[in-house]
Amino acid sequence: MKANLSQSADSAWSLTVRLTHWAVATGVMVNFFNDSGYWHRLLGYACIVFVLLRLVDGFWLARSAASRFFVPRFVDIRLHLHGIRTGQVADHHGHNPLGQLAVYVMWLLIVLLGFTGWISRTDLYWGEDLPVQIHEILSSLLQAMVVLHLLAVLLMSRLQRRNLIKAMIKG
Protein backbone atom coordinates (compact mmCIF):
# COMPACT_ATOMS: atom_id res chain seq x y z
CA MET A 1 0.00 0.00 0.00
CA LYS A 2 1.09 3.54 -0.62
CA ALA A 3 0.83 6.47 1.80
CA ASN A 4 -1.71 9.09 0.87
CA LEU A 5 0.27 12.27 1.42
CA SER A 6 -2.37 14.66 0.22
CA GLN A 7 -5.01 14.07 2.86
CA SER A 8 -5.16 15.74 6.23
CA ALA A 9 -4.25 13.88 9.41
CA ASP A 10 -7.32 15.26 11.16
CA SER A 11 -9.12 11.94 10.73
CA ALA A 12 -9.59 10.13 13.99
CA TRP A 13 -7.44 7.21 15.02
CA SER A 14 -9.73 4.25 15.54
CA LEU A 15 -10.55 3.06 19.03
CA THR A 16 -8.58 -0.13 18.33
CA VAL A 17 -5.48 1.89 17.41
CA ARG A 18 -5.74 4.06 20.51
CA LEU A 19 -6.40 1.18 22.92
CA THR A 20 -3.61 -1.00 21.56
CA HIS A 21 -1.23 1.97 21.46
CA TRP A 22 -1.78 2.88 25.11
CA ALA A 23 -1.87 -0.75 26.27
CA VAL A 24 1.49 -1.44 24.63
CA ALA A 25 2.92 1.89 25.83
CA THR A 26 1.85 1.15 29.40
CA GLY A 27 3.16 -2.41 29.33
CA VAL A 28 6.48 -1.35 27.86
CA MET A 29 6.96 1.52 30.33
CA VAL A 30 6.10 -0.64 33.34
CA ASN A 31 8.48 -3.33 32.12
CA PHE A 32 11.32 -0.82 31.75
CA PHE A 33 11.14 -0.32 35.53
CA ASN A 34 10.06 -3.84 36.55
CA ASP A 35 12.67 -5.90 34.79
CA SER A 36 12.07 -9.39 36.18
CA GLY A 37 9.52 -11.79 37.55
CA TYR A 38 6.02 -12.93 36.82
CA TRP A 39 4.50 -9.48 36.09
CA HIS A 40 7.34 -8.59 33.74
CA ARG A 41 6.71 -11.74 31.71
CA LEU A 42 2.93 -11.33 31.81
CA LEU A 43 3.11 -7.72 30.61
CA GLY A 44 5.65 -8.64 27.94
CA TYR A 45 3.41 -11.37 26.54
CA ALA A 46 0.38 -9.07 26.78
CA CYS A 47 2.26 -6.47 24.70
CA ILE A 48 2.83 -9.11 22.02
CA VAL A 49 -0.90 -9.92 22.00
CA PHE A 50 -1.73 -6.21 21.59
CA VAL A 51 0.81 -5.86 18.77
CA LEU A 52 -0.74 -8.89 17.04
CA LEU A 53 -4.23 -7.41 17.49
CA ARG A 54 -3.01 -4.17 15.94
CA LEU A 55 -1.47 -6.06 13.03
CA VAL A 56 -4.76 -7.84 12.35
CA ASP A 57 -6.59 -4.52 12.58
CA GLY A 58 -4.14 -2.65 10.35
CA PHE A 59 -3.98 -5.28 7.64
CA TRP A 60 -7.55 -6.57 7.54
CA LEU A 61 -10.06 -4.72 9.71
CA ALA A 62 -9.24 -1.00 9.72
CA ARG A 63 -11.87 1.19 8.10
CA SER A 64 -9.99 4.45 8.54
CA ALA A 65 -7.07 5.12 6.19
CA ALA A 66 -5.17 6.53 9.19
CA SER A 67 -5.35 3.11 10.85
CA ARG A 68 -4.28 1.06 7.83
CA PHE A 69 -0.70 0.04 7.22
CA PHE A 70 1.53 1.03 4.36
CA VAL A 71 5.09 0.31 3.42
CA PRO A 72 6.96 3.62 3.42
CA ARG A 73 8.70 4.25 0.11
CA PHE A 74 12.24 5.60 0.14
CA VAL A 75 11.18 8.63 -1.90
CA ASP A 76 8.46 9.47 0.65
CA ILE A 77 10.96 9.19 3.51
CA ARG A 78 13.33 11.55 1.67
CA LEU A 79 10.50 14.04 1.03
CA HIS A 80 9.48 13.87 4.67
CA LEU A 81 13.05 14.48 5.87
CA HIS A 82 13.30 17.43 3.49
CA GLY A 83 10.04 18.79 4.91
CA ILE A 84 11.40 18.52 8.44
CA ARG A 85 14.63 20.33 7.45
CA THR A 86 12.70 23.14 5.80
CA GLY A 87 9.96 23.29 8.43
CA GLN A 88 7.31 22.60 5.80
CA VAL A 89 6.05 19.10 6.49
CA ALA A 90 3.19 17.68 4.48
CA ASP A 91 0.05 16.54 6.24
CA HIS A 92 -0.26 12.78 6.42
CA HIS A 93 -3.33 10.66 6.80
CA GLY A 94 -2.12 8.64 9.79
CA HIS A 95 1.58 8.12 10.29
CA ASN A 96 4.15 9.90 8.21
CA PRO A 97 6.64 7.59 6.42
CA LEU A 98 9.26 7.72 9.20
CA GLY A 99 6.59 7.28 11.87
CA GLN A 100 5.22 4.18 10.15
CA LEU A 101 8.72 2.76 9.82
CA ALA A 102 9.37 3.45 13.51
CA VAL A 103 6.15 1.65 14.44
CA TYR A 104 7.31 -1.46 12.57
CA VAL A 105 10.73 -1.33 14.27
CA MET A 106 9.20 -0.96 17.75
CA TRP A 107 6.76 -3.81 17.16
CA LEU A 108 9.57 -6.04 15.89
CA LEU A 109 11.61 -5.23 19.00
CA ILE A 110 8.63 -6.04 21.25
CA VAL A 111 8.09 -9.41 19.58
CA LEU A 112 11.81 -10.21 19.73
CA LEU A 113 11.90 -9.20 23.40
CA GLY A 114 9.04 -11.59 24.10
CA PHE A 115 10.81 -14.36 22.22
CA THR A 116 14.18 -13.84 23.92
CA GLY A 117 12.48 -13.56 27.30
CA TRP A 118 10.61 -16.80 26.70
CA ILE A 119 13.59 -18.69 25.29
CA SER A 120 15.80 -17.67 28.21
CA ARG A 121 13.45 -19.62 30.51
CA THR A 122 13.30 -22.80 28.43
CA ASP A 123 15.24 -25.90 29.45
CA LEU A 124 17.48 -25.60 26.41
CA TYR A 125 18.74 -22.14 27.40
CA TRP A 126 18.21 -22.24 31.18
CA GLY A 127 21.23 -20.62 32.81
CA GLU A 128 22.69 -19.45 29.50
CA ASP A 129 23.70 -15.80 29.31
CA LEU A 130 23.27 -15.25 25.56
CA PRO A 131 19.44 -14.99 25.44
CA VAL A 132 19.46 -12.65 28.45
CA GLN A 133 22.19 -10.51 26.89
CA ILE A 134 20.26 -10.30 23.61
CA HIS A 135 17.12 -9.43 25.61
CA GLU A 136 18.97 -6.60 27.35
CA ILE A 137 20.30 -5.23 24.04
CA LEU A 138 16.81 -5.36 22.51
CA SER A 139 15.43 -3.61 25.59
CA SER A 140 17.99 -0.82 25.22
CA LEU A 141 17.11 -0.47 21.53
CA LEU A 142 13.40 -0.27 22.38
CA GLN A 143 14.09 2.35 25.04
CA ALA A 144 15.98 4.41 22.47
CA MET A 145 13.11 4.01 19.98
CA VAL A 146 10.57 5.12 22.60
CA VAL A 147 12.59 8.25 23.33
CA LEU A 148 12.94 8.92 19.60
CA HIS A 149 9.18 8.35 19.17
CA LEU A 150 8.32 10.83 21.93
CA LEU A 151 10.70 13.46 20.55
CA ALA A 152 9.32 12.94 17.03
CA VAL A 153 5.74 13.34 18.25
CA LEU A 154 6.68 16.61 19.95
CA LEU A 155 8.57 17.85 16.88
CA MET A 156 5.80 16.91 14.45
CA SER A 157 3.15 18.42 16.73
CA ARG A 158 5.07 21.67 16.64
CA LEU A 159 5.78 21.63 12.89
CA GLN A 160 2.20 20.69 12.00
CA ARG A 161 0.67 22.93 14.68
CA ARG A 162 -1.45 19.97 15.74
CA ASN A 163 -1.57 18.18 19.10
CA LEU A 164 -0.73 14.61 18.08
CA ILE A 165 -0.84 13.34 21.66
CA LYS A 166 -4.40 14.60 22.03
CA ALA A 167 -5.28 12.87 18.76
CA MET A 168 -3.98 9.57 20.14
CA ILE A 169 -6.11 10.03 23.25
CA LYS A 170 -9.35 11.38 21.80
CA GLY A 171 -9.22 10.04 18.26
C-alpha positions as CSV (number, residue, x, y, z in Angstrom):
1,M,0.0,0.0,0.0
2,K,1.1,3.5,-0.6
3,A,0.8,6.5,1.8
4,N,-1.7,9.1,0.9
5,L,0.3,12.3,1.4
6,S,-2.4,14.7,0.2
7,Q,-5.0,14.1,2.9
8,S,-5.2,15.7,6.2
9,A,-4.2,13.9,9.4
10,D,-7.3,15.3,11.2
11,S,-9.1,11.9,10.7
12,A,-9.6,10.1,14.0
13,W,-7.4,7.2,15.0
14,S,-9.7,4.3,15.5
15,L,-10.5,3.1,19.0
16,T,-8.6,-0.1,18.3
17,V,-5.5,1.9,17.4
18,R,-5.7,4.1,20.5
19,L,-6.4,1.2,22.9
20,T,-3.6,-1.0,21.6
21,H,-1.2,2.0,21.5
22,W,-1.8,2.9,25.1
23,A,-1.9,-0.7,26.3
24,V,1.5,-1.4,24.6
25,A,2.9,1.9,25.8
26,T,1.8,1.2,29.4
27,G,3.2,-2.4,29.3
28,V,6.5,-1.4,27.9
29,M,7.0,1.5,30.3
30,V,6.1,-0.6,33.3
31,N,8.5,-3.3,32.1
32,F,11.3,-0.8,31.7
33,F,11.1,-0.3,35.5
34,N,10.1,-3.8,36.6
35,D,12.7,-5.9,34.8
36,S,12.1,-9.4,36.2
37,G,9.5,-11.8,37.5
38,Y,6.0,-12.9,36.8
39,W,4.5,-9.5,36.1
40,H,7.3,-8.6,33.7
41,R,6.7,-11.7,31.7
42,L,2.9,-11.3,31.8
43,L,3.1,-7.7,30.6
44,G,5.6,-8.6,27.9
45,Y,3.4,-11.4,26.5
46,A,0.4,-9.1,26.8
47,C,2.3,-6.5,24.7
48,I,2.8,-9.1,22.0
49,V,-0.9,-9.9,22.0
50,F,-1.7,-6.2,21.6
51,V,0.8,-5.9,18.8
52,L,-0.7,-8.9,17.0
53,L,-4.2,-7.4,17.5
54,R,-3.0,-4.2,15.9
55,L,-1.5,-6.1,13.0
56,V,-4.8,-7.8,12.4
57,D,-6.6,-4.5,12.6
58,G,-4.1,-2.7,10.4
59,F,-4.0,-5.3,7.6
60,W,-7.6,-6.6,7.5
61,L,-10.1,-4.7,9.7
62,A,-9.2,-1.0,9.7
63,R,-11.9,1.2,8.1
64,S,-10.0,4.5,8.5
65,A,-7.1,5.1,6.2
66,A,-5.2,6.5,9.2
67,S,-5.4,3.1,10.9
68,R,-4.3,1.1,7.8
69,F,-0.7,0.0,7.2
70,F,1.5,1.0,4.4
71,V,5.1,0.3,3.4
72,P,7.0,3.6,3.4
73,R,8.7,4.3,0.1
74,F,12.2,5.6,0.1
75,V,11.2,8.6,-1.9
76,D,8.5,9.5,0.7
77,I,11.0,9.2,3.5
78,R,13.3,11.6,1.7
79,L,10.5,14.0,1.0
80,H,9.5,13.9,4.7
81,L,13.0,14.5,5.9
82,H,13.3,17.4,3.5
83,G,10.0,18.8,4.9
84,I,11.4,18.5,8.4
85,R,14.6,20.3,7.5
86,T,12.7,23.1,5.8
87,G,10.0,23.3,8.4
88,Q,7.3,22.6,5.8
89,V,6.1,19.1,6.5
90,A,3.2,17.7,4.5
91,D,0.0,16.5,6.2
92,H,-0.3,12.8,6.4
93,H,-3.3,10.7,6.8
94,G,-2.1,8.6,9.8
95,H,1.6,8.1,10.3
96,N,4.2,9.9,8.2
97,P,6.6,7.6,6.4
98,L,9.3,7.7,9.2
99,G,6.6,7.3,11.9
100,Q,5.2,4.2,10.1
101,L,8.7,2.8,9.8
102,A,9.4,3.4,13.5
103,V,6.1,1.6,14.4
104,Y,7.3,-1.5,12.6
105,V,10.7,-1.3,14.3
106,M,9.2,-1.0,17.8
107,W,6.8,-3.8,17.2
108,L,9.6,-6.0,15.9
109,L,11.6,-5.2,19.0
110,I,8.6,-6.0,21.3
111,V,8.1,-9.4,19.6
112,L,11.8,-10.2,19.7
113,L,11.9,-9.2,23.4
114,G,9.0,-11.6,24.1
115,F,10.8,-14.4,22.2
116,T,14.2,-13.8,23.9
117,G,12.5,-13.6,27.3
118,W,10.6,-16.8,26.7
119,I,13.6,-18.7,25.3
120,S,15.8,-17.7,28.2
121,R,13.5,-19.6,30.5
122,T,13.3,-22.8,28.4
123,D,15.2,-25.9,29.5
124,L,17.5,-25.6,26.4
125,Y,18.7,-22.1,27.4
126,W,18.2,-22.2,31.2
127,G,21.2,-20.6,32.8
128,E,22.7,-19.4,29.5
129,D,23.7,-15.8,29.3
130,L,23.3,-15.2,25.6
131,P,19.4,-15.0,25.4
132,V,19.5,-12.7,28.4
133,Q,22.2,-10.5,26.9
134,I,20.3,-10.3,23.6
135,H,17.1,-9.4,25.6
136,E,19.0,-6.6,27.3
137,I,20.3,-5.2,24.0
138,L,16.8,-5.4,22.5
139,S,15.4,-3.6,25.6
140,S,18.0,-0.8,25.2
141,L,17.1,-0.5,21.5
142,L,13.4,-0.3,22.4
143,Q,14.1,2.4,25.0
144,A,16.0,4.4,22.5
145,M,13.1,4.0,20.0
146,V,10.6,5.1,22.6
147,V,12.6,8.3,23.3
148,L,12.9,8.9,19.6
149,H,9.2,8.3,19.2
150,L,8.3,10.8,21.9
151,L,10.7,13.5,20.5
152,A,9.3,12.9,17.0
153,V,5.7,13.3,18.2
154,L,6.7,16.6,20.0
155,L,8.6,17.8,16.9
156,M,5.8,16.9,14.4
157,S,3.2,18.4,16.7
158,R,5.1,21.7,16.6
159,L,5.8,21.6,12.9
160,Q,2.2,20.7,12.0
161,R,0.7,22.9,14.7
162,R,-1.5,20.0,15.7
163,N,-1.6,18.2,19.1
164,L,-0.7,14.6,18.1
165,I,-0.8,13.3,21.7
166,K,-4.4,14.6,22.0
167,A,-5.3,12.9,18.8
168,M,-4.0,9.6,20.1
169,I,-6.1,10.0,23.2
170,K,-9.4,11.4,21.8
171,G,-9.2,10.0,18.3
